[in-house]
């Protein structure tokens, strides 16, 4: 807010991450594909700017840190780049294709392949393999990094997730045509096969790639504020229960992400085809363009609401964590991962 003439207090968070609406706005900002255009030098500069501004904000204390409109815009841009591209645990850039801001362009290609009508067995296997390969990379790149996995553990998780996905997709693809139901219903079910297989395999995928978080635990901490209202983390150790919560919440978010993308376009396309929308010599071209447009819209619009459902900095209590934390009072936090 501009409480002083032409000045803005950037010590106040732009988004209230304690509310769903605030997290939704935050993730629409950080998942913007436009952030992918930033160079390595720009990311480095953004990190430097955020560090400098955070230090100035902390030093200013309750008085707030007031800047003009241009400087506020620079700060907001730096924060957007850091939040979209830098892992919160390591402080290093997430590999570009595996950032959440790359979700739409990378998944658009894969979803288009999986939703092709009358797919062959080879096509089903190819696209499910491609999807799970991408998921393994994204899950690993954005996981809580207080627990590391060896290359052999990553390879095992990758094989388990891919095998599950292909098994489900091939099984459902061969089962649906044999069902004794109305042709129209059968057509809709056939188009929903990708969602069922992808959603199920997605849960297996993230559970496999992050199983050590559930077994060994993730870092948990409490937060205290000094006299200037600045936050300070108080590390408490690792909690397996917090790791299980983190993985379950992340898995639920992935399922929610897939719901509109792999259900709405097939249903809408079936209805449009029934009405004879795509007839004529260019009908197939228009059908493909319409389907890609629907997929792109669903990907872009559905991702932030899904990942915003659970806070990135998850909150729990000592009683829920149990063990050495059961007698601790006040909220306990951990990084959920994406």
Backbone torsions as a table, in degrees:
resi	resn	phi	psi	omega
1	UNK	NA	145.7	179.5
2	UNK	-92.9	76.4	-178.4
3	UNK	-78.6	-22.2	174.3
4	UNK	-111.0	156.0	-174.3
5	UNK	-54.2	108.2	175.8
6	UNK	70.4	9.6	-178.1
7	UNK	-116.2	155.0	-177.3
8	UNK	-131.5	138.1	179.9
9	UNK	-89.9	102.6	-177.1
10	UNK	-85.4	3.7	174.0
11	UNK	-75.9	-17.9	177.1
12	UNK	-83.2	128.2	-179.6
13	UNK	-58.0	139.3	178.4
14	UNK	-69.7	-34.8	-179.4
15	UNK	-122.7	136.3	176.4
16	UNK	-86.8	98.7	-175.8
17	UNK	-75.5	-0.9	175.4
18	UNK	-85.2	-8.5	178.4
19	UNK	-116.9	153.4	179.7
20	UNK	-64.6	-40.4	179.7
21	UNK	-61.7	-40.0	178.5
22	UNK	-66.3	-43.0	178.3
23	UNK	-65.7	-35.8	179.4
24	UNK	-62.4	-47.2	178.4
25	UNK	-63.0	-39.6	179.9
26	UNK	-61.0	-45.9	-176.7
27	UNK	-76.0	-27.7	172.3
28	UNK	-63.8	-32.3	178.1
29	UNK	-74.2	-48.1	-173.1
30	UNK	-78.3	-18.9	178.1
31	UNK	-96.3	9.0	178.7
32	UNK	-63.6	124.9	178.3
33	UNK	-60.0	-19.0	-179.5
34	UNK	-63.8	-25.0	179.6
35	UNK	-69.4	-17.3	179.0
36	UNK	-68.9	-17.5	-177.9
37	UNK	-78.4	-11.3	-178.4
38	UNK	-69.4	135.6	179.1
39	UNK	-79.7	170.1	176.8
40	UNK	-60.2	-40.0	179.1
41	UNK	-63.4	-39.2	179.4
42	UNK	-67.2	-37.9	177.8
43	UNK	-65.1	-43.0	178.8
44	UNK	-61.8	-43.4	179.4
45	UNK	-65.1	-39.4	179.4
46	UNK	-62.7	-43.0	177.0
47	UNK	-60.9	-42.7	179.4
48	UNK	-63.5	-42.7	179.9
49	UNK	-63.4	-45.0	-178.8
50	UNK	-63.3	-42.1	178.3
51	UNK	-61.4	-42.7	-179.3
52	UNK	-66.6	-44.7	179.9
53	UNK	-66.3	-40.6	179.8
54	UNK	-61.7	-39.6	178.2
55	UNK	-65.3	-40.9	179.8
56	UNK	-67.4	-39.3	178.8
57	UNK	-64.5	-41.7	179.4
58	UNK	-64.9	-40.6	-179.6
59	UNK	-67.8	-32.8	-178.3
60	UNK	-71.0	-27.2	177.6
61	UNK	64.4	-143.4	-174.7
62	UNK	-68.2	-16.6	-179.8
63	UNK	-68.5	-19.4	-178.8
64	UNK	82.7	160.9	179.4
65	UNK	-116.0	109.4	-171.7
66	UNK	-99.5	132.0	-179.1
67	UNK	-136.3	166.1	177.3
68	UNK	-82.5	177.8	-173.9
69	UNK	-62.2	-39.7	-178.8
70	UNK	-65.6	-42.8	-179.5
71	UNK	-70.0	-35.0	176.4
72	UNK	-63.3	-41.2	178.6
73	UNK	-63.3	-39.4	178.4
74	UNK	-64.6	-42.5	178.8
75	UNK	-63.5	-45.5	-179.8
76	UNK	-62.5	-39.8	179.0
77	UNK	-65.6	-42.7	179.1
78	UNK	-63.4	-42.8	178.9
79	UNK	-63.6	-40.5	179.4
80	UNK	-61.8	-44.4	-179.8
81	UNK	-65.5	-43.4	-179.9
82	UNK	-64.7	-45.4	-177.6
83	UNK	-67.6	-29.2	-176.9
84	UNK	-89.2	-22.5	-169.3
85	UNK	-124.1	-17.2	-175.6
86	UNK	-107.0	130.1	179.3
87	UNK	-71.0	131.1	-175.6
88	UNK	-66.5	-23.2	-178.8
89	UNK	-87.4	-40.5	-174.0
90	UNK	-95.0	-24.4	-176.0
91	UNK	74.2	11.2	-179.9
92	UNK	-111.3	154.1	179.4
93	UNK	-62.8	137.3	171.3
94	UNK	-73.3	138.3	179.6
95	UNK	-51.9	131.6	-166.6
96	UNK	-50.4	-50.4	-176.9
97	UNK	-66.6	-13.7	-174.0
98	UNK	-106.6	7.5	173.9
99	UNK	-74.4	152.4	178.3
100	UNK	-65.1	-24.2	176.8
101	UNK	-70.9	-15.2	176.8
102	UNK	-95.5	4.5	-175.2
103	UNK	-59.0	-45.5	-176.4
104	UNK	-65.6	-55.5	-177.5
105	UNK	-63.1	-37.9	-178.4
106	UNK	-72.9	-41.2	-177.2
107	UNK	-78.5	-21.5	178.6
108	UNK	-60.4	-43.5	180.0
109	UNK	-64.5	-45.8	-177.3
110	UNK	-68.3	-43.2	179.5
111	UNK	-63.3	-39.9	177.9
112	UNK	-60.8	-40.0	178.7
113	UNK	-67.7	-41.3	-178.4
114	UNK	-71.0	-26.3	-176.5
115	UNK	-95.6	9.0	176.7
116	UNK	-63.2	137.9	-178.8
117	UNK	-69.6	148.5	176.7
118	UNK	49.8	56.0	-178.1
119	UNK	-71.5	147.2	174.6
120	UNK	-79.4	166.5	179.8
121	UNK	-61.4	-40.6	178.6
122	UNK	-62.7	-39.2	-179.6
123	UNK	-66.2	-41.8	178.8
124	UNK	-59.6	-47.6	-178.7
125	UNK	-63.6	-44.0	-178.6
126	UNK	-59.1	-50.1	-174.1
127	UNK	-73.8	-33.4	175.3
128	UNK	-67.6	-39.0	176.6
129	UNK	-63.2	-44.5	-179.7
130	UNK	-62.6	-41.7	-178.9
131	UNK	-64.7	-44.8	-178.3
132	UNK	-72.0	-30.4	174.7
133	UNK	-62.3	-44.8	177.6
134	UNK	-64.4	-42.7	-178.7
135	UNK	-62.2	-41.2	178.7
136	UNK	-60.1	-45.6	-178.9
137	UNK	-63.9	-42.9	-179.7
138	UNK	-66.9	-44.9	-179.7
139	UNK	-61.4	-42.0	-179.1
140	UNK	-70.1	-41.2	-176.8
141	UNK	-67.6	-31.2	-174.6
142	UNK	-107.6	7.7	-178.7
143	UNK	-72.0	164.2	171.7
144	UNK	-61.4	122.9	-172.9
145	UNK	-94.3	12.3	174.2
146	UNK	-75.8	-10.1	174.8
147	UNK	-125.0	124.5	-179.7
148	UNK	-105.7	149.7	177.8
149	UNK	-114.4	144.8	176.7
150	UNK	-76.8	166.6	179.2
151	UNK	-61.6	-37.0	180.0
152	UNK	-67.5	-35.8	178.3
153	UNK	-69.4	-39.0	177.1
154	UNK	-64.9	-41.8	179.6
155	UNK	-63.1	-39.8	178.3
156	UNK	-64.4	-44.4	179.1
157	UNK	-63.1	-40.7	179.3
158	UNK	-61.4	-46.3	-179.3
159	UNK	-64.8	-40.9	-179.1
160	UNK	-64.9	-45.6	-178.7
161	UNK	-66.4	-44.2	-179.0
162	UNK	-65.4	-44.1	-179.6
163	UNK	-62.5	-41.5	179.4
164	UNK	-62.8	-45.1	-178.8
165	UNK	-62.3	-47.6	-178.7
166	UNK	-65.4	-41.3	179.3
167	UNK	-60.1	-47.0	-179.9
168	UNK	-64.9	-45.4	-177.2
169	UNK	-64.2	-46.8	-179.7
170	UNK	-65.6	-42.3	-179.9
171	UNK	-62.1	-45.9	-179.0
172	UNK	-71.0	-36.4	179.4
173	UNK	-62.9	-37.4	179.7
174	UNK	-82.4	-24.8	-177.6
175	UNK	-77.9	-44.9	-173.7
176	UNK	-56.7	-45.0	179.7
177	UNK	-61.2	-20.7	-178.2
178	UNK	-88.2	-8.2	-179.2
179	UNK	-69.4	139.6	179.3
180	UNK	-92.5	77.9	179.7
181	UNK	-136.3	172.4	-179.1
182	UNK	-59.9	142.9	-179.1
183	UNK	-54.8	-39.8	-178.8
184	UNK	-64.6	-43.1	178.6
185	UNK	-64.8	-40.5	179.9
186	UNK	-62.7	-37.8	180.0
187	UNK	-65.3	-41.8	178.9
188	UNK	-65.6	-43.5	179.1
189	UNK	-60.8	-40.3	179.6
190	UNK	-62.1	-35.4	-179.4
191	UNK	-79.2	-14.6	177.9
192	UNK	-91.2	-8.3	179.5
193	UNK	-55.0	-44.7	179.4
194	UNK	-57.1	-39.0	-178.9
195	UNK	-64.5	-47.9	-177.6
196	UNK	-60.9	-45.6	-177.7
197	UNK	-69.8	-41.4	-179.4
198	UNK	-68.6	-43.9	-179.4
199	UNK	-63.8	-44.6	-179.5
200	UNK	-65.3	-47.3	-179.6
201	UNK	-66.9	-30.4	178.5
202	UNK	-63.3	-39.1	177.6
203	UNK	-65.8	-43.9	177.8
204	UNK	-63.1	-41.8	-177.9
205	UNK	-58.0	-54.3	-175.3
206	UNK	-69.7	-29.6	176.8
207	UNK	-69.1	-38.7	179.6
208	UNK	-70.5	-45.7	-173.8
209	UNK	-72.9	-19.5	-178.0
210	UNK	-122.3	25.5	-176.4
211	UNK	-63.8	-28.5	-179.7
212	UNK	-68.6	-27.2	175.5
213	UNK	-64.3	-39.2	179.9
214	UNK	-72.4	-32.2	-178.1
215	UNK	-84.1	-49.0	-173.3
216	UNK	-96.0	-18.0	179.6
217	UNK	94.1	166.9	176.7
218	UNK	-122.6	162.9	180.0
219	UNK	-63.9	131.9	174.8
220	UNK	-120.8	154.2	-176.4
221	UNK	-155.9	160.7	171.2
222	UNK	-111.4	164.8	-178.1
223	UNK	-122.9	131.4	173.3
224	UNK	-123.5	155.8	-178.9
225	UNK	-116.2	140.0	178.1
226	UNK	-84.0	-173.5	-176.1
227	UNK	-65.9	-18.9	178.1
228	UNK	-95.6	9.2	177.7
229	UNK	71.8	21.0	175.7
230	UNK	-86.4	140.4	-178.6
231	UNK	-82.8	144.7	174.9
232	UNK	-137.6	129.8	-179.4
233	UNK	-80.8	138.4	175.3
234	UNK	-116.6	99.3	-177.9
235	UNK	-61.0	139.1	-178.7
236	UNK	-115.9	-14.2	-176.0
237	UNK	121.1	-158.7	-179.3
238	UNK	-113.7	143.7	-179.8
239	UNK	-130.8	117.8	175.2
240	UNK	-60.4	-36.1	-179.9
241	UNK	-63.9	-40.6	176.7
242	UNK	-64.3	-38.5	176.8
243	UNK	-61.2	-41.3	177.8
244	UNK	-64.8	-41.4	177.2
245	UNK	-62.0	-43.6	-178.0
246	UNK	-60.9	-44.9	-178.3
247	UNK	-68.6	-42.6	-179.3
248	UNK	-64.1	-41.2	179.2
249	UNK	-67.6	-39.7	178.1
250	UNK	-65.0	-40.7	179.5
251	UNK	-64.3	-41.9	178.9
252	UNK	-63.0	-38.4	178.8
253	UNK	-63.8	-39.0	179.9
254	UNK	-65.9	-39.3	177.8
255	UNK	-63.6	-44.5	179.1
256	UNK	-61.3	-35.6	178.5
257	UNK	-63.4	-37.1	-176.3
258	UNK	-78.2	-21.2	-174.4
259	UNK	-56.0	-60.3	-178.0
260	UNK	-69.0	-33.5	-174.1
261	UNK	-69.6	-40.2	-175.2
262	UNK	-102.9	0.1	177.3
263	UNK	-112.7	-49.0	-175.7
264	UNK	-63.3	-50.7	-180.0
265	UNK	-57.3	-44.7	178.5
266	UNK	-61.1	-41.9	-179.1
267	UNK	-66.1	-45.2	179.9
268	UNK	-63.7	-42.4	179.8
269	UNK	-63.7	-38.6	178.1
270	UNK	-62.9	-43.3	179.4
271	UNK	-65.1	-41.2	179.9
272	UNK	-66.2	-39.2	179.2
273	UNK	-67.1	-34.3	177.3
274	UNK	-63.8	-32.8	-179.3
275	UNK	-83.4	0.4	179.2
276	UNK	72.4	30.7	-176.5
277	UNK	-66.0	-35.6	-172.7
278	UNK	-108.5	58.5	177.6
279	UNK	-101.2	165.9	178.9
280	UNK	97.2	174.8	-175.8
281	UNK	-63.2	-27.2	-179.9
282	UNK	-104.6	13.8	-177.8
283	UNK	-59.1	-41.7	-178.4
284	UNK	-65.2	-39.5	178.7
285	UNK	-64.4	-47.0	179.8
286	UNK	-64.1	-35.6	178.4
287	UNK	-63.2	-45.7	179.8
288	UNK	-64.5	-42.5	179.8
289	UNK	-64.3	-41.2	178.7
290	UNK	-63.2	-44.2	-178.5
291	UNK	-65.0	-42.3	178.6
292	UNK	-64.2	-37.9	178.0
293	UNK	-64.0	-45.1	179.2
294	UNK	-62.0	-42.8	-179.8
295	UNK	-63.4	-46.3	-179.8
296	UNK	-60.7	-42.5	178.9
297	UNK	-64.3	-44.0	-179.8
298	UNK	-64.5	-41.5	179.1
299	UNK	-61.6	-49.2	-176.4
300	UNK	-68.6	-38.0	-176.3
301	UNK	-84.9	-27.5	-173.8
302	UNK	-88.7	-26.6	-175.9
303	UNK	-61.3	-54.5	-178.6
304	UNK	-58.7	-45.9	178.4
305	UNK	-59.7	-32.9	-178.1
306	UNK	-72.9	-48.9	-176.3
307	UNK	-79.7	-13.9	177.6
308	UNK	-84.2	-11.6	-175.7
309	UNK	-59.9	-41.5	176.9
310	UNK	-107.8	135.4	179.0
311	UNK	-61.5	143.5	176.5
312	UNK	-62.6	-45.0	173.4
313	UNK	-92.5	92.8	-174.8
314	UNK	-72.1	151.1	-177.3
315	UNK	-123.6	139.0	176.7
316	UNK	-146.9	-166.9	179.8
317	UNK	-128.9	161.0	177.8
318	UNK	-61.8	-33.5	180.0
319	UNK	-63.5	-40.2	179.9
320	UNK	-72.1	-32.9	-180.0
321	UNK	-75.9	-32.5	178.9
322	UNK	68.5	-165.9	178.1
323	UNK	57.0	-134.9	-176.4
324	UNK	-69.9	-11.6	-176.6
325	UNK	-99.1	-5.8	-168.3
326	UNK	-63.0	-26.1	-177.6
327	UNK	-95.3	-0.3	-179.4
328	UNK	-74.0	137.5	179.0
329	UNK	-98.7	152.9	178.5
330	UNK	87.2	167.9	-178.4
331	UNK	-68.0	146.7	175.6
332	UNK	-120.6	138.7	-173.0
333	UNK	-119.0	158.0	172.8
334	UNK	-156.2	157.4	178.5
335	UNK	-81.8	116.7	-177.6
336	UNK	-69.5	-28.2	-170.1
337	UNK	79.4	174.0	-179.3
338	UNK	-114.5	NA	NA
